[in-house]
Amino acid sequence: MDFFTQALNTLKDSHNLRTLRDFTHFGVYISENPKAKKLLNFASNDYLGLSTQSAVFLDSALARENTFFSSYSSRLLSGGFEISHKLESLLGTMFDKSCLLFNSGYHANIGLIESLSRIEDVFFLLDSFVHASVFDGIKLSRARFARFRHNDLEHLRALLQENAHKYKECIIVTEALFSMDGDFAPLKELIALKKEFSNLKIYLDEAHSIGVCGDSGLGLAKSLGVENEIDFIVLTFGKAIGSVGACVLCSASAKEFFVNFARSLIYSTALPPINIAFSYFVFSHLADFRAQRVHLQELSIFFKKNLSLLVEKHTGENADSAIESFVLGDLQILSLVLGSNERTLKAYEILGKYGIFAPAIRYPTIPKNTARLRFSLTALMQKEHLEQALCALQEFFAQKHQKKGAK
């Protein structure tokens, strides 16, 4: 047995094997092939449903002026187009910062973290649940760092008291809205730490909050009015914005620094102008999508309340399962934590029979024994869609009860 087969068999045995699948999309539904049943899609990051705006965009002068499906080169060679500067200028004005585009959130985080590691005598403090791209940037740069327990301010403060005086710069890296647990960072409390430690900076990934948070949809920091206290704000465009790409908002000198040192920028062919133009189109109209944000919030409250009630009922009927199931999430990302990979995959299968596609998230994406069904809600959904998912979960819990009773 070769190395590859052995490694894959190990993944199979632990219910962790990943596979690639192709889907056809029909609004809130997806299908694996034309003859397959349509499934209600709870795995989409199109939080505002802005994929529906593509036809309006393609009819605009902005689209016609930027109908290039490749930039043909790195931006530092001949891959720069006027639309890139227009989008950076727009976002820079919105946040009163300088803006630099990247090809994706992964490109941004890995390139920015690796670049920042070049600062003389720097130390990173990472929330233990930040995105894998941040950790990959740390690994590539071999930077000095420590992890603090997720959203645990006391643990973070203890690490700062132990380490801050040893380094010229300390950088806290966190997400605004966390992609797996779906909870918010205690942003104001993190900012307060900057008054205690004068050499402290904050790096904030707004991947899942941009478009969703605030009346204008410009993310958590902007909605709280604290964007000027954040040193590096990363926005990604492939989720609520409905496009592709990312950017960092920072000081003018930091932008120039990244242009010269961020390898994921320097050595990548730039984004196609047509994609950048669509991002510009969405950000130009983002404040107009308030109704979608309000609807999404209402859906989130409804689903979390009823999902929690379902879990409470299950826990009451089965005392042995009191620690097995619980609900996580503060807004549109909600998770039903079921514990084991096997149990979570069983729930995933039952939901599929009910026409629901909600991915089973397992280790190593999340800690061991916290496997879960993750539900990403979008503004294209209605309450009856959520009720369909709740009915399927009721069937999952009922089957488990019957099995126990049979014994």
N, C-alpha and C positions, 0 to 999 in steps of 0.2 A: 504494500500500500504506500503510495507516494505521499509527500507532505501535504499537498493540496487536498487530496481525498480524506486524509486523516483529520485535517482541520475542519473540513466541511461536515464530516461525520460527528465531530464533537459538537458543532453548532446544532445539527439535527437532533442529537440526543438531549440537548438542553432547551429545545424548542426556540432556538435563536437564529435559525437560518433565514437569511434575507433572499428575496427573489425579485426580479424586475417584471413589472406587469404594464401592459398598455391599456389605456382607457379611452373611450369616446365620451365627450362631455355634452350634457344637455341641461344647461342651467344648474339647478341644484342636484341633478342626477348624473351618474356615470354608468358606463357599461363596458365590460371587457371585450365584447364583440357584438356585432349587429344583432345576433340571435339571442344573446344573453339578457337576463332580466336587468332592468334599470335599478340602480341602487341609489338611495338618498345619500349624498356625499357629505360626511362629517370630517373629511380629511383635507378640505380646501382652506387655504389661507386668504382667499378672495373675500375678506371680511365685509367689505362694503358692497360687494357685487359689481365692482367697477369693470369687470370683464365685459359687461353689457354696454359699456361706453365706447367700445372699439369702433363700431360702425359710425358713430357720430364723429369720432376723431378722423377716421379715414376719409370722410367727406370734407374735411377742413383744409384751408390753405396751408396750415402748419404741416399737415401730413404730406401734401403735394410738394412742398418745398424741401422735404427731408426724406424723400423716397429712395434711400440708400440702405440696402440690406446688409452691408458690411462697411466698416470704417477702413478696411484694407491694411491697417498698420497700427502699431502702438501710437498712442496719443503724442508721445514725445518724438515721434518721427513724422509721418505724414497723416496720422489718424485723427487729427484734431479738426472738428467742425464747429461752425458758429453756434449751433444749437447746444453744444456742450457748455459753452460760456454763458449762454442765455439761461440754461437751467441752473448753473452754479450761481449766477447773479440773482435769480429769482429766490432761490433758497437762502442765499446769503442775506438778502434783504429781509426775508421773513424772520430770520433768527438773529440778525445783526451780528453775523459772524462771516468768516470766509468759508467757502465750500469747495470740496474736491470730490469729483466723481470716481467711483470704482465699478468694476464689472458685476459684482455681487456682494452680498453681505459677507460671505466667506472670504472673498478677495480683500474686502475692506479690513476685516478683523485680523486676518493673518498678516497682511501687509503693515497695518498700523501698529500692531503689538510688536512685530519684529523691528520696525523702525524705532519705536519708543525705547526699545531695549538698548539702543545705541547711546542713549543719554548717559552721561557719566554718572555712575553711582545711583542707579535707579532700582526700586523695589516695587513689585506688583502685589496687590492684595486682591485676590479673585473670589467673588462669591462662588461657592462650590457648585452652583447650578448654572453658571454662565455657559454660553454656547461652545461647542467643541472647537470651533474655529479660533476662539480665544486661546484655548489650551494648546492648539496646534501652533499658534504664533509664539507662545511661550516655549514650547519644545524646540522649535526651529532656532530660536534665538538663544536658547539655554539661559534665559534670564532668571534672576533670583526672584522667588515669589513664595507666597503662602496662600493657602485657601482658608477662608472663614466659613463657618457653618451658614447655610442658606438664610439670608436676611437676619442673621444674628448679630445685632449691634454690639452687644457686650463682648462677644468673641472677637469681633473686628477691632474694638477699642483695645482689648488686651494685646492683640497682635501689633497694633500701632504703638502702644506703650513699650512693647518689647523691642520693636525694630525701627521706628521712625527716626530716632536720633542717630542711627547708624548710617543713614543714607541721605544723599542730597535731595532726591525726589522720591516720593511714594505715590503710587497711582492705584486708586480703587477702581476695579472693573466690575460692572454690574449690568443687568438688563433692567429696562423700565417695567416691562411686563414679561414675566418669564415664560418661555415657550413650552415647558413641560408641566410645571405646577400651576401656571396660569395666574400667579399672584403678582402684586406690584412690589417694587423695591421701595423701602422707606426713604424716599429721596431727600426730603427735607432734613431728616435726621442725619443722613450721610453728609449733606452740605454743612450741617452744624459742626461736624467733626473737623472741617477745614479751619474753624476758629480755634480748635484745640491744637491742631498740628499744622504749622505754617508751611510745611513742605509737601502738603497733600494736594493731589489733583484727582478729578473724577472723570472716568471714561464710562459713558452711558450708551448702551445698545438699545435703540428704540424700535427694533425690528417689528415687534408685534403690537406696538402702541401707536406708531405713526399712522395717521388716517383715522384712528379709532377714538383716541382720547382728546378731550377738549372740544369747545364749540366749533373751532376752526379745523379740528382734526390734525393739529401739528404735534401731537405726542404728549407724553406725560410731563416732561420738563416745562414745555411751553404752557400747558394747561395750568400748571402750578405757579407760573411766573418766575421760575428759577433758572431759565436757560442760560442766563449770564453767569451763573455760578458753576456751570458744568463746563469743563475744559475741552472735552471731546464728545460730541454727540454723533452717533452713527445712525443713519436712516437707511433702511432697505426698501426697495421699490417693488419687490416680487410678491408682496403679501397684500395688504389693504390697498396699496396704490395700483395694483393690478398690472404691473409692468415688469421690468427687469433692471437690475443695477442696484447701486447703493451710493452713499456719499458720507463724508465726515464733515462736520461743522466745527470749526476751531478758530484759533487766531490766525492772522495773516502770515506770521512768521512760521507757525506750525505747518500751515499749508505748504509753504515753500520748502520746508524741511521734508515733508512727505513726498513732494514731487521729486525730490532728489534721492530719497532713500527707500521708498516703499516699492519693493521688488515686484509685488503683485500688480502694481500700476505700470511700472517701467517696462516690464517684460511681457505684457499681455496686449494683444490686439484690442483696441478700444471698442466700446459698445457701438452697435450700428446706429446711425443718426435717427432712423425711424423709431427705434425704441426710446431713445432719449427724448425725442419729440413727444411721444405719448406720455412719458413721465412729466414733461413740462405742461402738457395739456391737463393732466389730472391735478397737479399741484396748483395750477392756475384756477381750477374750479373746486378745490377741495373744501372750501368753506361752504359751498352750495349743497354739500351732501349731508347736512345736519340731520335731516329726516332719517337717513339710513343709519346714522350713528345712534339716534334715539331708539329706533326700532331694534337695532342690534342689542342695545342695553336692556330693553324690555324683554327680548327673547332670552337673554342671559339670566336675568333675574328669575323668569318663569321656569327655565329648565333646571337651574341650580336648586331652586326651592323644591320642585317636584322630584328631582333625582335624589335629593337628600331625604325627602319623606319616604321614598321607595326603599332606600338603604336602611333607614330607621325601622321600617316595618320588617324588613328582612332580619335585621339584628334582633328585634324583639321576638321573632318567631324561632330564631336559632341562636341561642346564647353562645354556642361554641364558635360562632362566626363574628363575634363582636369586634375583633381586631382585624378582620379580613377585608372589610369593605368600608370605604369612606370617599367623600367627594372633595375635590380640590378645584380652585379657580375663583377669580374675582370678576372676570368679565367674559369675553367670548371664548376663551379656552377653558374648558371644563373637563375634568377627568374623574372616572370611576376607578379607584384603586382597588384591585382584587387580589394582589399579593403574588400568587404563583403564575409562572408563564402558562402552565397547562390550563389553569382555571380561566385565565384571561383569554386564551385562544378558544376555549369552549364558548365563552360569551360572545366572542367575535363571530364564531360560526353560527350561533343562534340568531344574532342580529342580521347576518347575511341572509338567512332564510326569511326574515321579515322585511327584506329589502333595504337594509341599513348597512352602510359601509362606514365603520368607525374603527380605525386601526388599533391593533394591539401593540402597545409600546412596552418594550422589555429592556432588560440589561443587555448591552452596556450603555444604551442611551440614557437610562435612569438607574438608580441604585438597585441592587439585588433585592428581591422580595417586595418590590413596589410596582410590579407589572400592572398595567392599567389599560382601559379603553379611553382614548382621548377624543373628545368631541370639539371640533372647531365649528362654531356657529357663524353664519353669514347673514347679511341683511336680505338676501334673496329668500330666506326661509320664512315660514309662517308657523304659528303655534301647532297646527295640526301635524307638521313634520316632526316636531319635537315629541308630540304625543305618540306618534308612531314608534319612535325610539324607546319611549318609556314603556310602551306595551311589550316591545320585544325584550326589554330587560326584565319586566315582570315574569315573562315566560322563562327566562334564564334562572331567576331565583326560584320559581316554582318547581322547575325540574330538579334543582338541587335539593329542595325540601322533600320531594317525592323519593329521591334516591336514599336520603337519610332515613325516611320513614320505612322504606322497604327492608332496611337492615334490622 
